[in-house]
Amino acid sequence: MDPYRVLLADDEEEIRAGISRKIDWASLGFELVGEAENGEVALELAEQLHPDVVLTDIKMPFMDGLELCRRLRQSLPAAKLVVFSGFDDFEYARQAVSMGVSEYILKPINAPELTAVLEKLRDQLDQQRMERRDMETLRRRYDESLPTLRELFYTRLLDGSLPADQIAARAARYEITLGPGPWTVALAYAGNSLEEEAARDELLLLSIRAFLEKYFSLDGCSARAVLYGDMVALLVQLENARSLYPLLRELDRLSLLSQSYLGLPLTAGVGQPCSKPEDLHYSAEGARAALDYRVLGGGSRIIYIGDLEPQSAAPLSFEEEDQRVLTSAIKLGTPEQVKTVVRSLIDRLQQAGLSSSRCDLFLLELTACLVRLARAGGIAVEDVFGANFTGVVPIAAFSSLDELCQWLEAHCLKLHDMLGRRRLDSTGQLIERAKAYIADHYTDAQLSVDSLCSHLHLSPTYFSTLFKREVGMSFIAYVTQVRMERASQLLQDTDEKTYRIAEQTGYTDPNYFSYVFKRHFGISPSKFRAGQGRTN
């Protein structure tokens, strides 16, 4: 078992050496991975070493132990914190407890007491490690249950009992890939009637499923066979809308083949294709309705509801989910993702076989979505669609659906590009505003991410991530760089005392200023001034 990692922070080297030497770390299940002489160094080491336990003195230069604990509670919330203090002061203890400190030990520290504290912390860490392992066990059990969960997912999908906004997340959780479609459902059974099939052993259903999974073969199409009530449902992802009739021929081939393999012919009802997985229940309803026509089917064992009830297709409308997917692709996706979404919408339009008036309504809702998106992004509608755009795009204005698709792709890609450029411009302006604020306030010792973000009206977490990505260093590192550059100029060009230069660059403690300066330039301020000389 890997030992737990310990970081020790104390400004007295003798105390650090004593603790390091007197504690039998290995026998306790720990490893001392780092030592720090002040809180600033301890914070940097903690970010690099990710210790499980931090032992820190309260009284340290530059950053005391309580401030260190406060910051570690943000960056390493799982770490156990132990503070030392030479003062039997209730206020220190109260503050320490409020920061989630595990133990508070009074100096002088003796080995038996610290050993007892470490043993207690080890037991807590062991318990946490065991809980993590229990979670891993639960994960394994979850993986073993995946086949059942997937079967239940498909059943609920066919029933229409899954909320549309949960389907993608559930599919990802169960490691199921659901493409954009078109999709269709076939409900199959072996025998001369559903009543005869229901009376048979359930093993026959399993045989039908295995038969379909093994022998279904159609180029460009994929299928999943699942048990569905007293039948087997075949969920087919078609290559395109033209793949429907090749699918019917493939099912007819399987019907004849099942006579040899199962001893009974296969009968199947096939529903209308749909463009999205959340509409599969419409197709399943159509497939079940198709089976009701089997008596009138003229001997055919593969019955397509579209041949009997053309009007049974799922209603076509530009729904909230369509708006979400299109908006997401235009704002955050790649050009290819934008094209994919647009083509899927046009495919739905083609599959629906609607009248021109209903197509016009669909396009009106779609273009209204684009208009709202442009306005929300601060982009003039005429910049996207042209000066004479009225908001109405009749389908009669296009000679074909391909032409409509090209028109829609072009305008969606144009909006995608304009929003992207505007976002980059906005980010650049934001970073420049931040740098300007730092340049104006670096002399203020209270300058912080919080004060800057209050000025910019941004959340500190978002800003910190954005700033580091765009500038290449953290906010603190950048402020330190600005202050050090100014300090070096003052040291070269003026005779100001070091403590005055510290004040002018945002440091209230001259000793800490000298410490930071030496870390930044490798020499002390006095040696820097002596070595550089003043420039005229």
ZIMORA-V792909 format. One record per residue. N is the residue number from 0. RES is the residue in three letters. SS is DSSP state (hx for helix, st for strand, lp for the rest). PSI is psi as a letter, one per 30 degrees, with the letter a starting at -180 (NA if undefined). D_CENTER is the distance of its C-alpha to the mean C-alpha in whole Angstrom. Layout:
n-><N,N>
res-><RES,RES>
ss-><SS,SS>
psi-><PSI,PSI>
d_center-><D_CENTER,D_CENTER>
This chain:
n-><0,1,2,3,4,5,6,7,8,9,10,11,12,13,14,15,16,17,18,19,20,21,22,23,24,25,26,27,28,29,30,31,32,33,34,35,36,37,38,39,40,41,42,43,44,45,46,47,48,49,50,51,52,53,54,55,56,57,58,59,60,61,62,63,64,65,66,67,68,69,70,71,72,73,74,75,76,77,78,79,80,81,82,83,84,85,86,87,88,89,90,91,92,93,94,95,96,97,98,99,100,101,102,103,104,105,106,107,108,109,110,111,112,113,114,115,116,117,118,119,120,121,122,123,124,125,126,127,128,129,130,131,132,133,134,135,136,137,138,139,140,141,142,143,144,145,146,147,148,149,150,151,152,153,154,155,156,157,158,159,160,161,162,163,164,165,166,167,168,169,170,171,172,173,174,175,176,177,178,179,180,181,182,183,184,185,186,187,188,189,190,191,192,193,194,195,196,197,198,199,200,201,202,203,204,205,206,207,208,209,210,211,212,213,214,215,216,217,218,219,220,221,222,223,224,225,226,227,228,229,230,231,232,233,234,235,236,237,238,239,240,241,242,243,244,245,246,247,248,249,250,251,252,253,254,255,256,257,258,259,260,261,262,263,264,265,266,267,268,269,270,271,272,273,274,275,276,277,278,279,280,281,282,283,284,285,286,287,288,289,290,291,292,293,294,295,296,297,298,299,300,301,302,303,304,305,306,307,308,309,310,311,312,313,314,315,316,317,318,319,320,321,322,323,324,325,326,327,328,329,330,331,332,333,334,335,336,337,338,339,340,341,342,343,344,345,346,347,348,349,350,351,352,353,354,355,356,357,358,359,360,361,362,363,364,365,366,367,368,369,370,371,372,373,374,375,376,377,378,379,380,381,382,383,384,385,386,387,388,389,390,391,392,393,394,395,396,397,398,399,400,401,402,403,404,405,406,407,408,409,410,411,412,413,414,415,416,417,418,419,420,421,422,423,424,425,426,427,428,429,430,431,432,433,434,435,436,437,438,439,440,441,442,443,444,445,446,447,448,449,450,451,452,453,454,455,456,457,458,459,460,461,462,463,464,465,466,467,468,469,470,471,472,473,474,475,476,477,478,479,480,481,482,483,484,485,486,487,488,489,490,491,492,493,494,495,496,497,498,499,500,501,502,503,504,505,506,507,508,509,510,511,512,513,514,515,516,517,518,519,520,521,522,523,524,525,526,527,528,529,530,531,532,533,534,535>
res-><MET,ASP,PRO,TYR,ARG,VAL,LEU,LEU,ALA,ASP,ASP,GLU,GLU,GLU,ILE,ARG,ALA,GLY,ILE,SER,ARG,LYS,ILE,ASP,TRP,ALA,SER,LEU,GLY,PHE,GLU,LEU,VAL,GLY,GLU,ALA,GLU,ASN,GLY,GLU,VAL,ALA,LEU,GLU,LEU,ALA,GLU,GLN,LEU,HIS,PRO,ASP,VAL,VAL,LEU,THR,ASP,ILE,LYS,MET,PRO,PHE,MET,ASP,GLY,LEU,GLU,LEU,CYS,ARG,ARG,LEU,ARG,GLN,SER,LEU,PRO,ALA,ALA,LYS,LEU,VAL,VAL,PHE,SER,GLY,PHE,ASP,ASP,PHE,GLU,TYR,ALA,ARG,GLN,ALA,VAL,SER,MET,GLY,VAL,SER,GLU,TYR,ILE,LEU,LYS,PRO,ILE,ASN,ALA,PRO,GLU,LEU,THR,ALA,VAL,LEU,GLU,LYS,LEU,ARG,ASP,GLN,LEU,ASP,GLN,GLN,ARG,MET,GLU,ARG,ARG,ASP,MET,GLU,THR,LEU,ARG,ARG,ARG,TYR,ASP,GLU,SER,LEU,PRO,THR,LEU,ARG,GLU,LEU,PHE,TYR,THR,ARG,LEU,LEU,ASP,GLY,SER,LEU,PRO,ALA,ASP,GLN,ILE,ALA,ALA,ARG,ALA,ALA,ARG,TYR,GLU,ILE,THR,LEU,GLY,PRO,GLY,PRO,TRP,THR,VAL,ALA,LEU,ALA,TYR,ALA,GLY,ASN,SER,LEU,GLU,GLU,GLU,ALA,ALA,ARG,ASP,GLU,LEU,LEU,LEU,LEU,SER,ILE,ARG,ALA,PHE,LEU,GLU,LYS,TYR,PHE,SER,LEU,ASP,GLY,CYS,SER,ALA,ARG,ALA,VAL,LEU,TYR,GLY,ASP,MET,VAL,ALA,LEU,LEU,VAL,GLN,LEU,GLU,ASN,ALA,ARG,SER,LEU,TYR,PRO,LEU,LEU,ARG,GLU,LEU,ASP,ARG,LEU,SER,LEU,LEU,SER,GLN,SER,TYR,LEU,GLY,LEU,PRO,LEU,THR,ALA,GLY,VAL,GLY,GLN,PRO,CYS,SER,LYS,PRO,GLU,ASP,LEU,HIS,TYR,SER,ALA,GLU,GLY,ALA,ARG,ALA,ALA,LEU,ASP,TYR,ARG,VAL,LEU,GLY,GLY,GLY,SER,ARG,ILE,ILE,TYR,ILE,GLY,ASP,LEU,GLU,PRO,GLN,SER,ALA,ALA,PRO,LEU,SER,PHE,GLU,GLU,GLU,ASP,GLN,ARG,VAL,LEU,THR,SER,ALA,ILE,LYS,LEU,GLY,THR,PRO,GLU,GLN,VAL,LYS,THR,VAL,VAL,ARG,SER,LEU,ILE,ASP,ARG,LEU,GLN,GLN,ALA,GLY,LEU,SER,SER,SER,ARG,CYS,ASP,LEU,PHE,LEU,LEU,GLU,LEU,THR,ALA,CYS,LEU,VAL,ARG,LEU,ALA,ARG,ALA,GLY,GLY,ILE,ALA,VAL,GLU,ASP,VAL,PHE,GLY,ALA,ASN,PHE,THR,GLY,VAL,VAL,PRO,ILE,ALA,ALA,PHE,SER,SER,LEU,ASP,GLU,LEU,CYS,GLN,TRP,LEU,GLU,ALA,HIS,CYS,LEU,LYS,LEU,HIS,ASP,MET,LEU,GLY,ARG,ARG,ARG,LEU,ASP,SER,THR,GLY,GLN,LEU,ILE,GLU,ARG,ALA,LYS,ALA,TYR,ILE,ALA,ASP,HIS,TYR,THR,ASP,ALA,GLN,LEU,SER,VAL,ASP,SER,LEU,CYS,SER,HIS,LEU,HIS,LEU,SER,PRO,THR,TYR,PHE,SER,THR,LEU,PHE,LYS,ARG,GLU,VAL,GLY,MET,SER,PHE,ILE,ALA,TYR,VAL,THR,GLN,VAL,ARG,MET,GLU,ARG,ALA,SER,GLN,LEU,LEU,GLN,ASP,THR,ASP,GLU,LYS,THR,TYR,ARG,ILE,ALA,GLU,GLN,THR,GLY,TYR,THR,ASP,PRO,ASN,TYR,PHE,SER,TYR,VAL,PHE,LYS,ARG,HIS,PHE,GLY,ILE,SER,PRO,SER,LYS,PHE,ARG,ALA,GLY,GLN,GLY,ARG,THR,ASN>
ss-><lp,lp,lp,st,st,st,st,st,st,lp,lp,lp,hx,hx,hx,hx,hx,hx,hx,hx,hx,hx,lp,lp,hx,hx,hx,hx,lp,st,st,st,st,st,st,st,lp,lp,hx,hx,hx,hx,hx,hx,hx,hx,hx,hx,hx,lp,lp,lp,st,st,st,st,st,lp,lp,lp,lp,lp,lp,lp,hx,hx,hx,hx,hx,hx,hx,hx,hx,hx,hx,lp,lp,lp,lp,st,st,st,st,st,st,lp,lp,lp,lp,hx,hx,hx,hx,hx,hx,hx,hx,hx,lp,lp,lp,lp,st,st,st,st,lp,lp,lp,lp,hx,hx,hx,hx,hx,hx,hx,hx,hx,hx,hx,hx,hx,hx,hx,hx,hx,hx,hx,hx,hx,hx,hx,hx,hx,hx,hx,hx,hx,hx,hx,hx,hx,hx,hx,hx,hx,hx,hx,hx,hx,hx,hx,hx,hx,hx,hx,hx,hx,lp,lp,lp,lp,hx,hx,hx,hx,hx,hx,hx,hx,hx,hx,lp,lp,lp,lp,lp,lp,lp,lp,lp,st,st,st,st,st,st,st,st,lp,lp,lp,hx,hx,hx,hx,hx,lp,lp,lp,lp,hx,hx,hx,hx,hx,hx,hx,hx,hx,hx,hx,hx,hx,lp,lp,lp,lp,lp,lp,st,st,st,st,st,st,st,lp,lp,st,st,st,st,st,st,st,lp,lp,lp,lp,lp,hx,hx,hx,hx,hx,hx,hx,hx,hx,hx,hx,hx,hx,hx,hx,hx,hx,hx,hx,lp,lp,lp,lp,st,st,st,st,st,lp,lp,lp,st,lp,lp,hx,hx,hx,hx,hx,hx,hx,hx,hx,hx,hx,hx,hx,hx,hx,lp,lp,hx,hx,hx,lp,lp,lp,lp,lp,st,st,st,hx,hx,hx,hx,lp,hx,hx,hx,lp,lp,lp,lp,lp,lp,lp,hx,hx,hx,hx,hx,hx,hx,hx,hx,hx,hx,hx,hx,lp,lp,hx,hx,hx,hx,hx,hx,hx,hx,hx,hx,hx,hx,hx,hx,hx,hx,hx,hx,lp,lp,lp,hx,hx,hx,hx,hx,hx,hx,hx,hx,hx,hx,hx,hx,hx,hx,hx,hx,hx,hx,hx,hx,lp,lp,lp,lp,hx,hx,hx,hx,hx,lp,lp,lp,lp,lp,lp,lp,lp,lp,hx,hx,hx,lp,lp,lp,hx,hx,hx,hx,hx,hx,hx,hx,hx,hx,hx,hx,hx,hx,hx,hx,hx,hx,hx,hx,hx,hx,hx,hx,hx,hx,hx,hx,hx,hx,hx,hx,hx,hx,hx,hx,hx,hx,hx,hx,hx,lp,lp,lp,lp,lp,lp,lp,hx,hx,hx,hx,hx,hx,hx,hx,lp,lp,lp,hx,hx,hx,hx,hx,hx,hx,hx,hx,hx,hx,hx,lp,lp,lp,hx,hx,hx,hx,hx,hx,hx,hx,hx,hx,hx,hx,hx,hx,hx,hx,hx,hx,hx,lp,lp,lp,lp,hx,hx,hx,hx,hx,hx,hx,lp,lp,lp,lp,lp,hx,hx,hx,hx,hx,hx,hx,hx,hx,hx,hx,hx,lp,lp,lp,hx,hx,hx,hx,hx,hx,hx,hx,lp,lp,lp,lp>
psi-><k,k,l,k,k,k,k,k,j,k,f,j,e,e,e,e,e,e,e,e,e,f,k,i,e,e,f,f,g,l,k,j,f,l,k,k,f,l,e,e,e,e,e,e,e,e,f,e,f,i,l,f,k,k,k,k,l,e,j,l,l,e,j,l,e,e,e,e,e,e,e,e,f,e,f,i,f,f,k,k,k,k,k,k,k,g,k,i,j,e,e,e,e,e,e,e,e,f,g,g,k,e,l,j,k,k,l,k,k,l,e,e,e,e,e,e,e,e,e,e,e,e,e,e,e,e,e,e,e,e,e,e,e,e,e,e,e,e,e,e,e,e,e,f,f,e,e,e,e,e,e,e,e,e,e,e,e,f,f,g,g,k,k,e,f,f,e,e,e,e,e,e,e,g,h,k,j,j,l,f,a,l,l,l,k,k,k,k,l,k,a,f,l,e,e,e,e,f,f,l,k,f,f,e,e,e,e,e,e,e,e,e,e,e,f,k,j,j,k,f,k,l,l,k,k,l,k,j,b,g,l,k,k,j,j,k,j,l,e,l,f,f,f,e,e,e,e,e,e,e,e,e,e,e,e,e,e,f,e,e,e,f,g,k,l,k,k,k,k,k,l,k,l,l,f,k,e,f,g,f,f,e,e,e,e,e,e,e,e,e,f,f,g,f,e,g,f,h,f,k,f,j,j,k,f,f,f,e,i,f,g,g,l,k,k,k,l,j,l,e,e,e,e,e,e,e,e,e,e,e,e,f,a,l,e,e,e,e,e,e,e,e,e,e,e,e,e,e,e,e,e,e,h,l,l,e,e,e,e,e,e,e,e,e,e,e,e,e,e,e,e,e,e,e,e,f,g,g,k,k,e,f,f,e,f,l,f,g,k,f,f,k,i,k,f,f,f,k,f,l,f,e,e,e,e,e,e,e,e,e,e,e,e,e,e,e,e,e,e,e,e,e,e,e,e,e,e,e,e,e,e,e,e,e,e,e,e,e,e,f,g,f,f,j,f,g,k,l,e,e,e,e,f,e,e,f,h,l,k,e,e,e,e,e,e,e,e,e,e,e,f,g,l,l,e,e,e,e,e,e,e,e,e,e,e,e,e,e,e,e,e,e,f,l,g,k,l,e,e,e,e,e,e,f,g,g,j,f,j,e,e,e,e,e,e,e,e,e,e,e,f,f,l,l,e,e,e,e,e,e,e,e,l,k,k,NA>
d_center-><32,31,32,30,30,32,32,35,36,40,42,45,45,48,45,42,45,46,43,42,46,46,43,43,39,39,41,39,36,35,35,35,33,34,36,36,39,37,34,32,33,31,28,28,29,26,23,25,26,24,27,27,30,31,35,36,39,39,41,40,40,38,35,36,35,34,32,30,29,28,26,25,24,21,20,21,21,22,25,29,31,34,37,40,43,46,47,47,46,44,42,40,40,38,36,35,34,32,30,29,32,33,36,39,42,45,46,48,46,48,46,47,45,42,42,42,39,37,38,37,34,34,34,31,29,30,29,26,26,27,25,22,24,25,21,21,25,23,20,23,25,22,22,25,25,22,25,26,23,23,26,26,23,25,28,26,24,28,29,27,26,22,21,19,16,15,16,13,11,15,15,12,13,17,16,18,18,19,20,21,24,27,27,30,32,35,37,39,42,45,48,51,49,46,49,50,46,45,49,48,46,42,42,43,40,38,40,39,36,36,39,36,34,36,38,36,36,35,34,31,30,28,29,28,31,30,33,33,36,39,38,36,33,32,29,29,27,29,29,31,33,36,35,36,40,39,37,40,42,40,40,44,44,43,45,48,46,46,49,50,47,47,50,49,48,44,44,41,40,37,35,35,32,28,26,23,22,22,26,27,29,31,32,33,35,37,37,39,41,42,43,46,47,48,52,52,50,53,53,49,47,44,43,41,41,41,44,45,43,42,41,38,35,32,33,31,29,26,24,21,19,21,20,17,16,19,17,14,16,18,16,13,14,17,20,20,18,20,23,21,21,24,26,24,26,29,29,29,32,34,33,34,38,38,41,41,40,37,36,36,35,32,32,33,29,27,29,29,25,25,28,26,23,25,27,24,23,27,28,31,31,35,33,30,33,36,39,41,37,38,35,37,36,39,38,42,41,40,42,39,35,35,36,34,31,32,32,29,27,29,28,25,24,27,24,21,23,25,22,20,23,24,20,21,25,23,21,24,26,24,24,28,29,27,29,32,32,32,35,36,36,35,39,37,37,34,32,28,25,25,29,27,24,27,29,26,24,21,19,19,16,15,18,18,15,17,20,19,18,21,23,23,24,23,24,27,28,28,31,32,33,34,37,38,39,41,42,44,45,47,48,50,51,52,54,52,52,49,48,48,46,43,44,43,40,38,40,42,43,45,44,40,41,43,40,38,40,41,38,37,40,41,45,46,46,50,50,48,50,53,52,51,54,53,53,55>
